[in-house]
Amino acid sequence: MARGKLLPLALPNVEVDAYVQARFKEFLVNSNKRTFTLGDFGINEHIQPLIEKLALKRPEWRFTASYGNFHSRDDADLIIDFEVKDFQVFDKRELLGVVELGSYSYKTKMHNFYIGNHRTSAALERANSYKTSNMDKAVKLVLKHFGVRDDRELYDQAYMNGVEKLSAQTREKSNIVRKLWSGSDDKAFAYILARWDEFLMSIADVRERESLRRLPEIQEEALLLDTLYKTGTSPGGGAYTICQQGDYYLMTNNGGVLEKKSGDELPNNVRHKLGVLKLVKDGQAVSDIGFRANETTFMVFRDKE
């Protein structure tokens, strides 16, 4: 496969070597015991100037290689070169977006660049990223759309993370219940649950008995997760998301307005529930309290009026 010219980029905020070495190690694992040597590697000549411009304009950002191709040499079968084409852009540990080298444009006689992140996905109806073959326009698009998330974006991302984690946990627990109790109707299920210890003792197979021992606990948790999911993802429902950012908390009030509060400004009941959820594991729900998605995202039951 033909490749472009490979160029270096010796800037402190551009990381290429570690990615290439990691990919080469993966390549060797799948090389059918043939001993290859890594030859030349670098950045594709068409995207290197764009990354250089961006890295110089934003020295606080980190540009990390994220995709590329191996190329064999015609004159040396066991020597391969590596061509870096795509980069992820970070501000500290936050992923700001991706800058990718696209296909050659016969209209402009140049290669396309793809500029994408959560903001471009929201702005575009039929694509996830902007496409342009104009390097100056590509620079402007990156500088316009890349940047750390504001409070609303942080909250929306935390909400989506919480919903996705809660949905996954709900499905997982529901699947366990269905697997352990397939073919039983609700009345039989309720009847046996009320006499669970007696029911377990009636099962002669020890392995089967032990596998069923936790079913009531899992059933209760599955029902709790299902309630949280339904009430926490509907407007004005019985639960809402809280996102912690440092010493502050992002949350919505009863009217759906986003609020930013310090720990001292939180209502006592909310502070109590958060305290409980901070003591449990990620993905765990607590009755009458809420659900912990991760160390900064929580879904909390509203107090019953």
C-alpha positions as CSV (number, residue, x, y, z in Angstrom):
1,M,0.0,0.0,0.0
2,A,1.4,3.4,-1.0
3,R,2.0,5.9,1.7
4,G,2.9,9.6,2.0
5,K,6.2,11.0,3.1
6,L,6.8,10.5,6.8
7,L,7.7,13.7,8.8
8,P,8.8,14.1,12.4
9,L,7.4,16.7,14.7
10,A,9.7,17.5,17.7
11,L,7.3,19.4,19.9
12,P,6.9,18.7,23.6
13,N,3.1,18.5,23.3
14,V,3.0,16.1,20.4
15,E,3.2,12.4,21.3
16,V,3.9,9.9,18.5
17,D,6.6,7.4,19.7
18,A,4.7,5.7,22.5
19,Y,1.7,5.0,20.2
20,V,3.9,3.7,17.4
21,Q,5.9,1.4,19.7
22,A,2.6,0.0,21.3
23,R,1.2,-0.7,17.8
24,F,4.4,-2.4,16.7
25,K,4.3,-4.7,19.7
26,E,0.7,-5.7,18.8
27,F,1.9,-6.3,15.3
28,L,4.7,-8.6,16.4
29,V,2.2,-10.7,18.4
30,N,0.2,-11.4,15.3
31,S,3.2,-11.8,12.9
32,N,3.1,-15.7,12.9
33,K,6.5,-15.9,14.6
34,R,8.3,-13.9,11.9
35,T,10.8,-11.4,13.2
36,F,10.0,-7.9,11.8
37,T,12.0,-4.7,12.4
38,L,10.4,-1.3,12.7
39,G,11.9,0.9,10.0
40,D,10.9,4.5,9.5
41,F,7.9,6.1,11.3
42,G,6.4,9.5,11.5
43,I,3.4,11.7,10.6
44,N,1.9,11.7,7.2
45,E,3.1,14.7,5.3
46,H,-0.4,16.1,4.6
47,I,-1.5,16.3,8.3
48,Q,1.8,17.1,9.9
49,P,1.7,20.8,9.1
50,L,-1.8,21.1,10.5
51,I,-0.8,19.4,13.8
52,E,2.3,21.6,14.0
53,K,0.3,24.8,13.6
54,L,-2.2,23.7,16.2
55,A,0.5,22.5,18.7
56,L,2.3,25.8,18.4
57,K,-0.9,27.8,18.8
58,R,-2.1,25.8,21.8
59,P,1.0,24.6,23.7
60,E,-1.1,23.7,26.7
61,W,-2.9,21.1,24.6
62,R,-1.5,17.6,24.1
63,F,-1.7,16.0,20.6
64,T,-1.5,12.2,20.9
65,A,-1.3,9.9,17.9
66,S,-4.4,7.6,17.7
67,Y,-4.4,5.9,14.3
68,G,-2.0,4.9,11.6
69,N,-0.9,2.2,9.1
70,F,2.0,-0.2,8.7
71,H,3.6,-0.4,5.3
72,S,6.0,-3.1,4.1
73,R,9.0,-2.3,2.0
74,D,9.4,-3.8,-1.5
75,D,13.2,-4.3,-1.0
76,A,13.0,-5.7,2.6
77,D,10.0,-7.9,3.5
78,L,10.8,-8.0,7.2
79,I,11.2,-4.2,7.6
80,I,8.0,-2.2,8.1
81,D,7.3,1.5,8.3
82,F,4.5,3.2,10.2
83,E,2.5,6.2,9.1
84,V,0.6,8.2,11.7
85,K,-2.6,9.8,10.3
86,D,-5.0,10.7,13.2
87,F,-4.6,12.5,16.5
88,Q,-6.6,12.9,19.7
89,V,-6.4,16.3,21.4
90,F,-6.3,16.6,25.2
91,D,-6.3,19.5,27.7
92,K,-4.8,17.8,30.8
93,R,-6.8,14.5,30.9
94,E,-9.9,15.8,29.2
95,L,-10.4,14.7,25.6
96,L,-11.2,17.7,23.5
97,G,-11.7,16.0,20.1
98,V,-10.0,14.3,17.2
99,V,-8.1,15.6,14.1
100,E,-8.0,13.0,11.4
101,L,-6.6,12.7,7.9
102,G,-9.3,11.8,5.4
103,S,-9.3,10.8,1.8
104,Y,-7.8,12.7,-1.2
105,S,-10.2,15.2,-2.7
106,Y,-10.1,15.2,-6.5
107,K,-12.1,18.5,-6.5
108,T,-9.5,20.4,-4.4
109,K,-6.5,18.2,-5.3
110,M,-5.8,18.0,-1.6
111,H,-6.5,15.6,1.3
112,N,-9.5,16.2,3.6
113,F,-9.2,16.8,7.3
114,Y,-11.9,15.6,9.7
115,I,-12.5,17.7,12.9
116,G,-14.8,16.2,15.4
117,N,-15.9,16.1,19.1
118,H,-19.2,16.3,21.1
119,R,-19.9,19.8,19.9
120,T,-19.5,19.1,16.2
121,S,-21.8,16.1,16.6
122,A,-24.4,18.3,18.2
123,A,-24.0,21.1,15.5
124,L,-24.2,18.8,12.5
125,E,-27.3,17.0,11.4
126,R,-25.9,14.3,9.1
127,A,-22.3,13.9,10.3
128,N,-20.2,13.7,13.5
129,S,-17.3,15.9,12.3
130,Y,-16.5,18.8,10.0
131,K,-14.7,17.9,6.7
132,T,-12.4,20.4,4.9
133,S,-9.3,20.3,2.7
134,N,-8.4,23.8,3.6
135,M,-5.7,23.8,6.3
136,D,-6.5,27.3,7.6
137,K,-10.2,26.5,7.9
138,A,-9.3,23.3,9.7
139,V,-7.2,25.3,12.2
140,K,-10.1,27.7,12.8
141,L,-12.6,24.8,13.3
142,V,-10.3,23.2,15.9
143,L,-9.8,26.5,17.8
144,K,-13.6,27.3,17.6
145,H,-14.9,23.9,18.7
146,F,-12.2,22.5,21.0
147,G,-12.0,23.5,24.6
148,V,-12.8,22.3,28.1
149,R,-16.5,21.6,28.8
150,D,-18.6,24.3,30.4
151,D,-20.9,23.6,33.3
152,R,-23.9,22.7,31.1
153,E,-21.7,20.3,29.0
154,L,-20.2,18.8,32.1
155,Y,-23.7,18.2,33.6
156,D,-25.1,16.9,30.3
157,Q,-22.2,14.5,29.9
158,A,-22.5,13.4,33.6
159,Y,-26.3,12.9,33.0
160,M,-25.6,10.7,30.0
161,N,-22.9,8.7,31.8
162,G,-25.3,8.2,34.7
163,V,-28.2,7.1,32.4
164,E,-26.0,4.7,30.4
165,K,-24.5,3.2,33.5
166,L,-27.9,2.9,35.2
167,S,-29.4,1.4,32.1
168,A,-26.6,-1.1,31.8
169,Q,-26.9,-2.1,35.5
170,T,-30.7,-2.4,35.1
171,R,-30.4,-4.7,32.1
172,E,-27.7,-6.7,33.9
173,K,-29.7,-7.3,37.0
174,S,-32.9,-7.9,35.1
175,N,-31.2,-10.5,32.9
176,I,-29.9,-12.3,36.0
177,V,-33.4,-12.4,37.5
178,R,-34.9,-13.7,34.3
179,K,-32.1,-16.3,33.9
180,L,-32.5,-17.5,37.5
181,W,-36.3,-17.4,37.5
182,S,-37.3,-18.1,33.9
183,G,-40.7,-19.5,33.3
184,S,-42.2,-18.4,36.7
185,D,-45.2,-16.2,36.9
186,D,-45.6,-13.3,39.3
187,K,-47.9,-15.0,41.8
188,A,-45.7,-18.0,42.1
189,F,-42.6,-15.8,42.4
190,A,-44.1,-13.7,45.2
191,Y,-45.3,-16.8,47.0
192,I,-41.9,-18.5,46.9
193,L,-40.0,-15.3,47.8
194,A,-42.1,-15.1,51.0
195,R,-40.9,-18.6,51.9
196,W,-37.4,-18.4,50.3
197,D,-35.4,-20.2,53.0
198,E,-37.9,-23.0,53.0
199,F,-37.8,-23.2,49.2
200,L,-34.0,-23.4,49.2
201,M,-33.9,-26.2,51.6
202,S,-36.2,-28.2,49.2
203,I,-33.5,-28.2,46.5
204,A,-31.3,-31.2,46.7
205,D,-28.6,-30.0,44.3
206,V,-26.1,-27.9,46.4
207,R,-24.8,-26.0,43.4
208,E,-28.2,-25.0,42.2
209,R,-29.2,-24.1,45.8
210,E,-26.2,-21.8,46.1
211,S,-26.8,-20.2,42.7
212,L,-30.3,-19.3,43.8
213,R,-29.5,-18.0,47.3
214,R,-29.0,-14.4,46.2
215,L,-32.0,-14.2,43.9
216,P,-34.3,-12.2,46.4
217,E,-31.5,-9.7,46.9
218,I,-30.9,-9.3,43.2
219,Q,-34.6,-9.0,42.5
220,E,-35.0,-6.2,45.0
221,E,-32.0,-4.4,43.5
222,A,-33.3,-4.9,40.0
223,L,-36.7,-3.3,41.0
224,L,-34.9,-0.4,42.7
225,L,-32.7,0.2,39.6
226,D,-35.8,0.0,37.3
227,T,-37.6,2.6,39.5
228,L,-34.6,4.9,39.4
229,Y,-34.1,4.6,35.7
230,K,-37.8,5.4,35.0
231,T,-38.0,8.3,37.4
232,G,-34.5,9.7,36.8
233,T,-34.8,9.9,33.1
234,S,-38.3,11.5,32.9
235,P,-38.9,15.3,33.4
236,G,-40.1,16.1,36.9
237,G,-39.5,12.5,37.9
238,G,-38.8,11.2,41.4
239,A,-35.1,11.2,40.9
240,Y,-32.5,13.6,39.5
241,T,-28.8,13.7,38.6
242,I,-26.1,15.4,40.6
243,C,-22.6,16.0,39.1
244,Q,-19.7,16.9,41.4
245,Q,-17.0,19.2,40.0
246,G,-14.4,19.9,42.6
247,D,-16.0,21.7,45.5
248,Y,-19.2,22.4,43.6
249,Y,-22.2,20.4,42.5
250,L,-24.3,20.7,39.3
251,M,-27.9,19.8,39.7
252,T,-31.4,20.7,38.4
253,N,-34.1,22.1,40.6
254,N,-37.8,21.2,40.5
255,G,-38.3,23.5,37.5
256,G,-35.5,21.9,35.5
257,V,-33.1,24.8,35.9
258,L,-29.4,24.0,36.2
259,E,-27.9,25.1,39.5
260,K,-24.4,25.2,40.8
261,K,-24.0,24.9,44.6
262,S,-21.1,24.4,47.0
263,G,-21.3,21.6,49.5
264,D,-22.5,23.9,52.2
265,E,-25.3,25.2,50.0
266,L,-26.8,21.8,49.4
267,P,-30.0,20.9,51.3
268,N,-29.3,18.7,54.4
269,N,-31.3,15.8,52.9
270,V,-29.3,16.0,49.6
271,R,-26.0,16.2,51.5
272,H,-27.0,13.2,53.6
273,K,-27.9,11.1,50.5
274,L,-24.7,12.1,48.7
275,G,-22.7,11.1,51.8
276,V,-24.3,7.6,51.7
277,L,-23.7,7.2,48.0
278,K,-20.1,8.2,48.3
279,L,-19.6,5.2,50.6
280,V,-20.8,2.6,48.1
281,K,-19.3,1.1,44.9
282,D,-19.8,2.5,41.4
283,G,-23.0,1.0,39.8
284,Q,-24.7,0.4,43.2
285,A,-28.1,1.6,44.3
286,V,-29.3,2.3,47.9
287,S,-33.0,2.1,48.8
288,D,-34.7,5.5,49.3
289,I,-31.3,7.1,48.6
290,G,-30.3,6.8,45.0
291,F,-27.7,5.4,42.6
292,R,-23.9,6.0,42.2
293,A,-22.8,5.9,38.6
294,N,-19.1,6.9,39.4
295,E,-17.2,9.0,41.9
296,T,-18.6,12.3,40.5
297,T,-22.1,11.3,39.2
298,F,-25.1,10.4,41.3
299,M,-28.8,9.9,40.8
300,V,-30.7,10.8,43.9
301,F,-34.3,10.1,44.9
302,R,-36.4,13.2,45.6
303,D,-38.0,13.2,49.1
304,K,-41.6,12.1,49.1
305,E,-44.0,14.9,49.9
